[in-house]
Amino acid sequence: MSSSLEHLVIIGSGPAGWSAATYAARAQLKPLVFEGAITEENRMAGTLPLGQLALTSEVENYAGFPAGNLGGFLDSALPTERRSMMAPHEGHGVTGPELMELMRQQAVNFGTRIITDDIVRVDFSKRPFVLEPVDGPPVHAKCVIVATGASANWLGLPSEERFKNRGVSACAVCDGALPRFRNKPIVVVGGGDSAVEEATYLSKFASTVHLVHRRDALRASKIMATRALENPKIKIHFNSALAEVLGDDTGGVTGVRLGSTAAGGQETTIEAAGVFLAIGHTPNTGFLNGQLELTPKKYIVWKQHFRTATSVEGVFAAGDVADDYYRQAISAAGTGCMSALDAERWLAEHGE
C-alpha cells in the first residue's frame, strides 16, 4: 500500500460505512475504506469487519428485504470466494451477514477500494489528514468519514458468548419480534432508561418480560420507571444479577440463573427463551485520541443540524459512532449517505 494522497477515506464497514462508500464511489471520489482487521481482539470487542449487523441473525426491519428465498440472488450477486464462507440461506428474510455482504459488494461494484485493517491513530491537526493503520505506511487524505460504530456492552459471561444470536441479543428492536421470542418469557438485563425502553418494547411480543437489575430501585427516569412498574407484562427482579445463561445446542436459550446482590440472597432460575442486554453501548472513538469533539458518553458530536460535519472541517461522522439514540441499521445507512454527500460538497467547495 502506498502513502499517496486520497480524496476520501472511510473508516468503518457497517451500514453507514458501506452506504457512504457507495454514494462516494458513484460521485467519482474513489473512496478507500478501512474495513477493520480480522483479529481475535476485534472479535471479542465486536468490531470485526461488516459491523454489528454481521453479528445479527434475521433482519426483519430493513426496508426492501421482505421474507423470501434470497439464495439465488446471493449466489449471483456475491463473489464465489465470499459466498462460500457464508451460511446457506434458509428461506427467511435477509440475515445480518447477508445484508452486510450485499452492501459491501455494492460499494465494490462502483469502484470502492478496501483495506482489511484498523486505523489506530489519526492526525486531524493539519490537512491533508494523516491516518495510521496497523500495517503499512500512513495514509494521507483530503477528507475523512468516521463510521466505526458503537459496540454493545456485554457482561463477559462465557454462557452469554455461547448463546449470542441464539437467544442472547443486545438489540430489542432488531430481534424482539423474531418467532423465537413471541409469546414466551424473556429476560432484560439493566435498570436505566434504555433497559425500560427495551422491556416495554419486548412486552408487545413476549408473554412475560423479566427485568433484572442489580440495585433496589431502577436508575431510569421517574416516568420510565413508572411505565415499567405499571406494565402488567413486566416483572422486575431487584437486587439481582445475571449469573449464567442456560440453554442447549439445539434450541438455544432456555432460561437464566440469577444471583443475588443482597446479603443473604438466594439464587433463582427463570425459564426464558431469550436474554437482552441493555447495559449500554461504547462508541468506537478511542483511536481518535480526543481530536474530535465528543459527547460525555464519547460519541462524536455533529456540529450542524441535519449535517454530518464534526468539529474538524473535512472530517464527517456517520452511523452509531455519532448516534446514541436510534442505533438502527437503516438510520446508520441514511447518515452514511448524508456523510458522502456532505464530503462531496465540502471537497467541491475547497476546489478538490
C-alpha positions as CSV (number, residue, x, y, z in Angstrom):
1,M,0.0,0.0,0.0
2,S,1.4,3.4,-1.0
3,S,1.1,6.6,1.0
4,S,-0.4,8.5,-1.9
5,L,-2.9,11.3,-1.2
6,E,-6.5,10.1,-1.1
7,H,-9.6,12.2,-1.9
8,L,-11.7,10.4,0.7
9,V,-11.0,7.7,3.3
10,I,-13.9,6.0,5.1
11,I,-13.1,4.3,8.5
12,G,-15.5,1.6,9.3
13,S,-17.6,-1.1,7.5
14,G,-21.1,-1.2,8.9
15,P,-24.2,0.1,7.1
16,A,-23.0,3.7,7.5
17,G,-19.6,3.0,6.0
18,W,-20.8,1.0,3.0
19,S,-23.6,3.4,2.2
20,A,-21.1,6.3,2.3
21,A,-18.7,4.3,0.1
22,T,-21.5,3.6,-2.5
23,Y,-22.5,7.2,-2.7
24,A,-18.9,8.5,-2.8
25,A,-17.9,5.9,-5.4
26,R,-20.8,6.9,-7.7
27,A,-19.6,10.5,-7.2
28,Q,-16.2,9.6,-8.6
29,L,-14.4,10.3,-5.3
30,K,-12.7,6.9,-5.5
31,P,-13.1,6.2,-1.7
32,L,-10.8,4.0,0.2
33,V,-12.4,2.0,3.0
34,F,-10.6,0.6,6.1
35,E,-13.0,-2.1,7.0
36,G,-11.2,-3.3,10.1
37,A,-8.8,-6.2,10.9
38,I,-9.8,-9.8,11.3
39,T,-8.3,-10.4,14.8
40,E,-9.3,-12.2,17.9
41,E,-9.2,-8.9,19.8
42,N,-11.7,-7.4,17.3
43,R,-13.9,-10.5,17.6
44,M,-14.1,-10.2,21.3
45,A,-14.8,-6.5,21.1
46,G,-17.5,-6.9,18.4
47,T,-15.5,-4.8,15.9
48,L,-14.8,-7.2,13.1
49,P,-15.4,-6.1,9.5
50,L,-19.0,-5.6,8.5
51,G,-20.0,-4.1,11.8
52,Q,-22.6,-5.1,14.5
53,L,-25.1,-6.2,11.9
54,A,-22.9,-9.1,11.0
55,L,-23.5,-10.4,14.5
56,T,-27.2,-10.4,14.0
57,S,-29.4,-13.3,12.6
58,E,-32.6,-12.4,10.8
59,V,-33.1,-8.7,9.9
60,E,-36.9,-8.2,9.5
61,N,-37.0,-4.4,9.7
62,Y,-34.6,-3.2,6.9
63,A,-36.6,-1.8,4.1
64,G,-36.6,-3.7,0.8
65,F,-35.9,-7.2,2.2
66,P,-39.2,-9.0,2.9
67,A,-39.2,-12.6,3.8
68,G,-38.4,-14.8,0.8
69,N,-35.8,-17.1,-0.7
70,L,-32.8,-14.9,-1.5
71,G,-30.5,-17.8,-2.0
72,G,-30.3,-17.5,-5.8
73,F,-29.8,-13.7,-5.6
74,L,-27.0,-14.1,-3.1
75,D,-25.3,-16.7,-5.3
76,S,-25.4,-14.4,-8.3
77,A,-24.6,-11.1,-6.5
78,L,-21.6,-12.1,-4.4
79,P,-18.1,-13.4,-5.4
80,T,-17.9,-17.1,-5.0
81,E,-15.0,-16.9,-2.6
82,R,-17.1,-14.8,-0.2
83,R,-20.4,-16.6,-0.7
84,S,-18.7,-19.9,0.1
85,M,-17.8,-18.7,3.6
86,M,-21.4,-17.8,4.4
87,A,-24.1,-20.0,5.9
88,P,-26.7,-21.3,3.3
89,H,-29.7,-19.1,3.0
90,E,-32.7,-20.7,4.9
91,G,-35.5,-19.1,3.0
92,H,-36.4,-16.5,5.6
93,G,-35.8,-12.7,5.4
94,V,-32.2,-11.4,4.9
95,T,-29.8,-12.1,7.7
96,G,-27.3,-9.6,9.1
97,P,-24.2,-11.1,7.4
98,E,-26.1,-11.4,4.1
99,L,-27.2,-7.8,4.2
100,M,-23.7,-6.6,5.0
101,E,-22.1,-8.7,2.3
102,L,-24.6,-7.2,-0.2
103,M,-23.8,-3.7,0.9
104,R,-20.1,-4.3,0.7
105,Q,-20.4,-5.8,-2.8
106,Q,-22.5,-2.9,-4.0
107,A,-19.8,-0.4,-2.9
108,V,-17.1,-2.6,-4.6
109,N,-19.1,-2.7,-7.8
110,F,-18.9,1.1,-8.1
111,G,-15.1,1.1,-7.6
112,T,-14.6,1.3,-3.8
113,R,-11.2,0.1,-2.7
114,I,-11.0,-1.8,0.6
115,I,-8.2,-2.5,3.0
116,T,-8.8,-5.1,5.8
117,D,-7.0,-3.3,8.6
118,D,-7.6,-1.0,11.5
119,I,-6.8,2.7,11.7
120,V,-5.2,3.1,15.1
121,R,-4.1,6.7,15.1
122,V,-5.1,9.9,13.3
123,D,-3.8,13.4,12.9
124,F,-6.5,15.9,12.2
125,S,-4.5,18.9,13.2
126,K,-3.5,19.7,9.6
127,R,-4.5,18.9,6.1
128,P,-4.1,16.6,4.4
129,F,-5.1,14.4,7.3
130,V,-2.8,11.5,8.4
131,L,-4.2,8.1,9.2
132,E,-2.1,5.3,10.6
133,P,-3.1,1.7,10.0
134,V,-1.7,-1.3,11.9
135,D,0.2,-2.5,8.9
136,G,1.6,-0.4,6.1
137,P,2.6,3.3,5.8
138,P,0.4,6.2,6.9
139,V,-2.4,7.3,4.6
140,H,-2.9,10.9,3.7
141,A,-6.5,12.1,3.0
142,K,-8.2,15.3,1.9
143,C,-11.4,14.2,3.6
144,V,-12.4,11.5,6.1
145,I,-15.6,9.9,7.1
146,V,-15.6,8.1,10.5
147,A,-18.1,5.3,10.6
148,T,-16.7,3.0,13.2
149,G,-20.0,2.4,15.1
150,A,-20.6,1.6,18.7
151,S,-20.2,-1.8,20.4
152,A,-22.8,-3.2,22.7
153,N,-21.7,-3.7,26.3
154,W,-21.7,-7.3,27.5
155,L,-21.2,-8.8,30.9
156,G,-18.5,-11.1,29.7
157,L,-20.0,-14.4,30.8
158,P,-18.9,-17.5,28.8
159,S,-22.6,-18.6,28.6
160,E,-23.5,-15.2,27.2
161,E,-20.9,-15.6,24.4
162,R,-22.1,-19.1,23.7
163,F,-25.7,-18.1,23.0
164,K,-25.2,-14.9,21.1
165,N,-27.6,-14.9,18.2
166,R,-29.3,-18.0,19.6
167,G,-31.4,-16.2,22.1
168,V,-28.9,-13.6,23.5
169,S,-29.1,-10.2,22.0
170,A,-28.2,-6.5,22.7
171,C,-31.0,-5.0,20.5
172,A,-34.6,-5.5,21.2
173,V,-35.8,-3.5,18.2
174,C,-33.6,-5.6,15.9
175,D,-34.5,-9.0,17.3
176,G,-37.5,-8.8,19.6
177,A,-40.2,-9.6,17.0
178,L,-38.5,-12.8,15.9
179,P,-40.6,-16.0,16.2
180,R,-38.3,-17.5,18.9
181,F,-39.4,-14.8,21.3
182,R,-43.1,-14.5,20.6
183,N,-45.4,-15.4,23.4
184,K,-42.6,-16.7,25.5
185,P,-40.9,-15.3,28.7
186,I,-37.7,-13.3,28.1
187,V,-35.2,-11.5,30.3
188,V,-33.8,-8.0,30.0
189,V,-30.7,-7.0,32.0
190,G,-30.4,-3.4,33.1
191,G,-32.0,-0.7,35.0
192,G,-31.7,2.6,33.1
193,D,-34.0,4.2,30.5
194,S,-32.7,2.0,27.7
195,A,-33.5,-1.1,29.7
196,V,-37.0,0.0,30.4
197,E,-37.5,1.0,26.8
198,E,-36.3,-2.4,25.7
199,A,-38.5,-4.2,28.2
200,T,-41.6,-2.1,27.2
201,Y,-40.9,-2.8,23.5
202,L,-40.4,-6.5,24.1
203,S,-43.7,-6.7,26.2
204,K,-45.5,-6.4,22.9
205,F,-44.3,-9.8,21.9
206,A,-43.3,-11.8,25.0
207,S,-45.6,-13.5,27.4
208,T,-43.6,-12.0,30.3
209,V,-40.5,-9.7,30.4
210,H,-38.3,-10.3,33.4
211,L,-36.3,-7.1,34.0
212,V,-33.2,-7.9,36.0
213,H,-31.5,-5.0,37.9
214,R,-28.6,-5.1,40.4
215,R,-29.9,-2.4,42.7
216,D,-33.1,-2.0,44.8
217,A,-34.5,0.7,42.5
218,L,-34.4,1.5,38.8
219,R,-31.9,4.0,37.6
220,A,-34.4,5.0,34.9
221,S,-36.1,8.4,34.9
222,K,-39.2,8.6,37.0
223,I,-41.6,8.4,34.1
224,M,-39.8,5.5,32.6
225,A,-39.7,3.6,35.9
226,T,-43.4,4.2,36.4
227,R,-44.0,2.8,33.0
228,A,-42.2,-0.4,33.8
229,L,-43.8,-0.8,37.2
230,E,-47.3,-0.4,35.8
231,N,-46.8,-2.7,32.8
232,P,-48.6,-6.0,33.8
233,K,-46.3,-8.0,31.5
234,I,-43.0,-6.7,33.1
235,K,-41.8,-8.3,36.3
236,I,-38.9,-6.6,37.9
237,H,-36.2,-8.5,39.8
238,F,-34.4,-6.1,42.1
239,N,-31.1,-6.9,43.7
240,S,-30.4,-9.5,41.1
241,A,-27.6,-10.1,38.6
242,L,-27.3,-12.5,35.6
243,A,-25.1,-15.3,36.7
244,E,-25.5,-17.7,33.8
245,V,-27.4,-18.1,30.6
246,L,-28.9,-21.6,30.4
247,G,-29.7,-23.4,27.2
248,D,-28.7,-26.2,24.8
249,D,-27.2,-26.6,21.3
250,T,-30.5,-27.5,19.7
251,G,-32.8,-24.7,20.9
252,G,-30.5,-22.1,22.2
253,V,-31.5,-20.2,25.3
254,T,-33.9,-21.9,27.7
255,G,-33.5,-19.8,30.9
256,V,-31.2,-17.9,33.2
257,R,-29.7,-18.3,36.6
258,L,-29.8,-15.2,38.7
259,G,-27.6,-14.4,41.6
260,S,-28.5,-12.0,44.4
261,T,-26.7,-8.8,45.1
262,A,-28.2,-8.5,48.5
263,A,-26.7,-10.1,51.6
264,G,-28.1,-13.5,52.3
265,G,-30.0,-13.6,49.0
266,Q,-30.7,-16.8,47.1
267,E,-30.0,-17.8,43.5
268,T,-33.1,-18.3,41.4
269,T,-33.7,-19.9,38.0
270,I,-36.1,-18.4,35.4
271,E,-37.4,-20.0,32.3
272,A,-36.8,-17.8,29.3
273,A,-36.5,-18.0,25.5
274,G,-34.2,-15.0,25.3
275,V,-31.9,-12.6,27.1
276,F,-31.5,-9.0,26.1
277,L,-28.6,-7.0,27.4
278,A,-29.5,-3.3,27.9
279,I,-26.4,-2.1,29.8
280,G,-25.3,0.5,27.2
281,H,-23.0,0.9,24.2
282,T,-19.5,2.1,23.9
283,P,-18.7,4.2,20.7
284,N,-15.6,3.1,18.9
285,T,-13.8,6.5,19.2
286,G,-10.8,5.7,21.3
287,F,-8.4,5.8,18.3
288,L,-9.3,9.5,17.7
289,N,-7.4,10.4,20.9
290,G,-9.6,13.4,21.6
291,Q,-9.1,15.1,18.2
292,L,-12.8,15.4,17.5
293,E,-15.4,16.9,19.9
294,L,-17.2,14.1,21.7
295,T,-20.2,14.0,24.0
296,P,-19.8,13.0,27.6
297,K,-20.6,9.4,26.5
298,K,-17.8,9.6,23.9
299,Y,-20.0,9.8,20.8
300,I,-18.8,12.1,18.0
301,V,-20.7,15.5,18.0
302,W,-22.4,16.5,14.8
303,K,-21.8,20.3,14.7
304,Q,-24.6,21.2,12.3
305,H,-28.2,20.4,12.4
306,F,-29.1,17.7,9.8
307,R,-25.5,17.6,8.7
308,T,-22.7,15.1,9.5
309,A,-19.9,17.6,10.0
310,T,-17.7,17.2,13.0
311,S,-15.6,19.7,15.0
312,V,-12.9,19.4,12.3
313,E,-13.5,20.7,8.8
314,G,-13.3,18.0,6.3
315,V,-14.0,15.2,8.8
316,F,-17.5,13.8,8.9
317,A,-19.2,11.1,11.0
318,A,-21.9,8.6,10.2
319,G,-23.8,5.9,12.0
320,D,-23.7,4.8,15.6
321,V,-20.4,6.4,16.3
322,A,-22.4,9.7,16.4
323,D,-25.9,8.4,17.0
324,D,-26.7,7.2,20.5
325,Y,-30.5,7.5,20.1
326,Y,-31.7,5.5,17.1
327,R,-28.9,2.9,16.6
328,Q,-30.6,1.1,13.7
329,A,-29.1,-0.2,10.5
330,I,-31.4,1.9,8.3
331,S,-30.7,5.1,10.2
332,A,-27.0,4.4,10.1
333,A,-27.2,3.8,6.3
334,G,-29.1,7.1,6.0
335,T,-26.4,9.1,7.7
336,G,-23.8,7.2,5.6
337,C,-25.4,8.6,2.5
338,M,-25.6,12.1,4.1
339,S,-21.9,12.0,5.1
340,A,-20.9,11.1,1.5
341,L,-22.9,14.0,0.1
342,D,-21.5,16.3,2.7
343,A,-18.0,15.2,1.9
344,E,-18.5,15.6,-1.8
345,R,-19.8,19.1,-1.4
346,W,-17.1,20.0,1.0
347,L,-14.4,18.8,-1.4
348,A,-16.1,20.8,-4.3
349,E,-16.2,23.9,-2.2
350,H,-12.4,23.6,-1.5
351,G,-11.5,23.1,-5.1
352,E,-11.0,19.3,-4.8
